[in-house]
């Protein structure tokens, strides 16, 4: 296949990063080391792959969905012993044999699979990951990053914000305009770094599960005060007890509650549940 004549497939959400400054920025924030084993999701034509391999990393394994790009990538990097390639959908690819070795994950995420990608690589509340990634570097839709980083009181704050911030340190590196891609997407992107918390730094599993339950109930009706959403699982008397013991105003809407208060509320709910 002549890669110059290749046309991106809309069904794969392909928008190739062509901005050299951003490509170099990704390599910079990855802080590549000699013992690093990189998982690259969706290498495309290999622009970022070339830069990552041209470093002191130990190994890079790429997963590419588009079968038409596999031959090109294999030809391009066939002489690099650090490189390996797998054709497949990252959402269904079995990485168990590699995950104990992978130290960092890097990807320009197709917008249509952002949610499942976050579930796989950042994790879910109440489930301790069996992986131990040091860094996860994603180029993703700016609107989603805005939501992830939002604090209480921000209209963008939601269940995603609380979940991601309870499981990792998250920081935005920079925003990336559509002109940095070929073809350009319709929206801005953001380069973001996740540093997942080690299991010993996570909350108790039972507590995480209860927080997740509260988030689902509350944010399903985000315009309602939490007093009116939690009455589906607690009596009026229990809600008054919860408000007092957690020191949370139950007239607040869920987006106005801080992460610390979600933790306090979950702890108070567990105590009341255990009494009954």
C-alpha positions in Angstrom: 0.0 0.0 0.0 1.2 3.5 -0.9 0.8 5.3 2.5 0.6 8.7 0.7 -2.5 7.6 -1.1 -4.1 6.1 2.1 -7.3 7.8 3.2 -8.4 7.8 6.8 -11.5 5.7 7.7 -14.2 7.7 9.4 -15.5 4.5 11.2 -12.2 4.3 13.0 -12.3 8.0 14.1 -8.8 8.5 12.5 -7.4 12.0 13.0 -3.6 11.8 12.7 -1.5 14.1 14.7 0.8 16.1 12.4 1.9 18.9 14.7 5.6 18.3 15.4 5.6 20.5 18.5 2.8 18.4 20.1 4.4 15.1 19.0 7.6 16.3 20.8 5.6 17.5 23.8 4.1 14.0 24.2 7.6 12.4 24.1 8.7 15.0 26.7 5.9 14.6 29.2 6.3 10.8 28.9 9.7 11.2 30.7 11.0 8.1 28.9 13.5 5.9 30.8 15.6 2.8 30.0 13.3 0.4 31.7 10.1 1.7 30.0 7.8 -0.6 28.2 5.4 1.6 26.2 2.0 0.5 25.0 1.0 2.7 22.1 -2.7 2.6 21.1 -3.4 3.4 17.5 0.0 4.3 16.0 -1.5 5.2 12.7 1.3 5.9 10.3 3.9 5.8 13.0 4.8 9.5 13.5 4.8 9.3 17.3 6.1 5.8 17.2 9.3 6.9 15.5 9.9 9.5 18.2 9.3 7.1 21.0 11.5 4.4 19.5 14.2 7.1 19.0 14.8 7.2 22.8 16.3 5.0 25.5 13.1 2.9 26.1 13.4 -0.8 26.5 10.4 -1.8 24.3 7.3 -0.5 22.5 4.2 -2.6 21.7 1.6 -1.0 19.4 -2.0 -2.1 18.9 -3.5 -0.9 15.6 -7.1 -1.6 14.5 -6.7 -0.7 10.8 -5.5 -3.8 8.9 -4.4 -1.6 6.0 -1.8 0.1 8.2 -0.2 -3.0 9.6 2.1 -3.7 6.6 3.2 -0.1 6.5 4.1 -0.1 10.2 5.9 -3.4 10.0 8.0 -2.3 7.0 8.8 1.0 8.7 10.0 -0.4 12.0 11.1 -4.0 10.9 14.7 -3.3 11.8 14.0 -2.0 15.3 14.2 -4.7 17.9 12.3 -2.6 20.4 9.2 -2.6 18.3 6.3 -5.1 18.2 2.9 -4.7 16.6 -0.5 -6.3 17.0 -3.6 -5.9 14.9 -6.8 -5.6 16.9 -9.3 -3.5 18.7 -7.8 -2.2 22.0 -11.2 -2.6 23.6 -11.1 -6.4 23.1 -7.3 -7.0 22.9 -6.0 -9.3 25.7 -3.0 -7.6 27.2 -2.7 -9.9 30.2 0.7 -11.4 29.0 2.1 -7.8 28.7 0.5 -5.8 31.4 2.9 -6.7 34.2 5.7 -5.3 32.0 4.0 -2.2 30.6 5.0 1.0 32.4 3.4 3.7 30.3 0.4 4.0 28.0 0.3 6.6 25.2 -2.6 7.2 22.8 -4.4 9.6 20.6 -7.8 8.3 21.5 -10.6 8.1 19.0 -13.4 10.2 20.5 -16.0 7.5 20.1 -14.4 5.1 22.5 -13.2 7.5 25.2 -15.4 6.1 28.0 -14.4 2.4 27.5 -10.7 3.4 27.2 -10.8 5.3 30.5 -12.5 2.3 32.1 -9.8 -0.1 30.9 -6.7 2.0 31.6 -7.7 4.3 34.5 -10.0 1.8 36.1 -13.3 1.8 38.0 -14.2 2.6 41.5 -14.4 -0.4 43.7 -12.1 -2.5 41.5 -8.4 -2.5 42.2 -6.5 -2.7 38.9 -4.1 -5.6 38.3 -2.0 -3.2 36.2 0.7 -0.9 37.5 1.1 1.8 34.9 3.3 4.8 36.0 1.8 7.2 33.5 -1.0 7.2 31.0 -0.7 10.0 28.4 -3.8 10.6 26.3 -4.7 13.1 23.6 -8.4 13.3 23.9 -11.4 15.6 23.4 -11.0 18.9 25.3 -14.6 18.8 26.6 -14.0 15.4 28.3 -10.8 16.7 29.9 -12.7 19.8 31.1 -15.2 17.5 32.8 -12.5 15.2 34.3 -10.7 18.1 35.9 -13.7 20.0 37.1 -14.2 20.8 40.8 -17.4 21.2 42.8 -19.4 24.3 41.8 -18.3 24.0 38.1 -21.2 23.2 35.8 -18.9 20.6 34.1 -18.5 18.7 37.4 -20.0 15.2 37.3 -19.6 11.6 38.3 -16.6 11.3 35.8 -14.8 14.1 37.6 -15.1 12.4 41.0 -14.2 8.9 39.7 -11.1 10.0 37.8 -9.8 12.2 40.6 -10.3 9.4 43.2 -8.2 7.0 41.1 -5.4 9.1 39.7 -3.5 12.4 39.7 -4.6 14.2 36.5 -3.1 17.2 34.8 -3.7 18.9 31.6 -0.5 19.7 29.6 -1.9 21.8 26.9 -4.9 22.2 24.5 -4.5 21.2 20.9 -6.3 22.9 18.0 -8.0 21.0 15.2 -5.4 22.2 12.8 -2.8 19.9 14.5 -4.5 16.9 12.9 -5.1 15.5 9.5 -8.0 15.6 8.8 -8.9 18.2 11.5 -11.6 17.2 13.9 -14.5 19.5 14.6 -13.4 20.1 18.2 -10.3 21.0 20.3 -8.3 18.3 22.0 -6.2 18.3 25.2 -3.0 16.5 26.1 -3.6 15.0 29.5 -1.5 12.9 31.9 -2.9 10.4 34.4 -0.8 8.9 37.2 -2.9 6.1 38.6 -2.8 5.7 42.4 -1.1 2.6 43.6 -3.6 0.2 45.4 -2.3 1.1 48.9 -3.2 4.8 48.1 -6.7 4.1 47.0 -9.7 4.3 49.3 -11.1 1.1 50.9 -12.8 -1.0 48.2 -16.2 -1.1 50.0 -16.1 2.7 50.4 -15.2 3.2 46.7 -18.2 1.0 45.7 -20.5 3.0 47.8 -19.3 6.3 46.5 -19.9 5.0 43.0 -23.4 4.0 43.9 -24.1 7.5 45.3 -22.6 9.1 42.1 -24.9 7.0 39.9 -28.0 7.8 41.9 -27.3 11.5 42.3 -26.0 12.4 38.8 -28.8 10.6 37.1 -30.9 13.5 38.3 -28.2 16.2 38.5 -30.8 19.1 38.6 -32.3 17.7 41.8 -31.1 18.3 45.3 -29.4 15.2 46.8 -32.1 15.1 49.4 -34.6 14.3 46.7 -32.4 11.7 44.9 -31.3 9.8 48.0 -34.8 9.4 49.2 -34.9 6.4 46.8 -32.7 4.5 49.2 -33.1 6.2 52.5 -36.0 7.3 54.7 -36.6 11.0 55.6 -35.3 10.3 59.1 -32.2 8.6 57.8 -31.5 11.4 55.4 -31.6 13.9 58.3 -29.2 11.7 60.2 -26.9 11.5 57.2 -27.0 15.3 56.7 -26.0 15.8 60.4 -23.3 13.2 60.6 -21.7 14.0 57.3 -22.0 17.8 57.8 -23.3 18.1 54.2 -26.2 20.4 53.2 -28.6 18.1 51.5 -30.1 21.0 49.6 -27.1 21.0 47.4 -27.1 19.5 43.9 -24.5 16.8 43.2 -22.2 19.0 41.1 -21.8 21.3 44.1 -20.4 18.6 46.4 -16.6 18.2 46.8 -14.8 14.9 46.6 -14.0 15.0 50.3 -17.8 15.4 51.1 -18.6 12.5 48.8 -16.3 10.4 50.9 -17.8 11.6 54.1 -21.3 10.9 52.8 -20.4 7.4 51.7 -18.9 6.7 55.2 -22.0 8.0 56.9 -24.3 5.9 54.5 -22.3 2.7 55.3 -22.7 3.3 59.1 -26.4 3.7 58.8 -26.8 0.7 56.5 -24.8 -1.4 58.9 -27.1 -0.4 61.8 -30.1 -1.8 60.0 
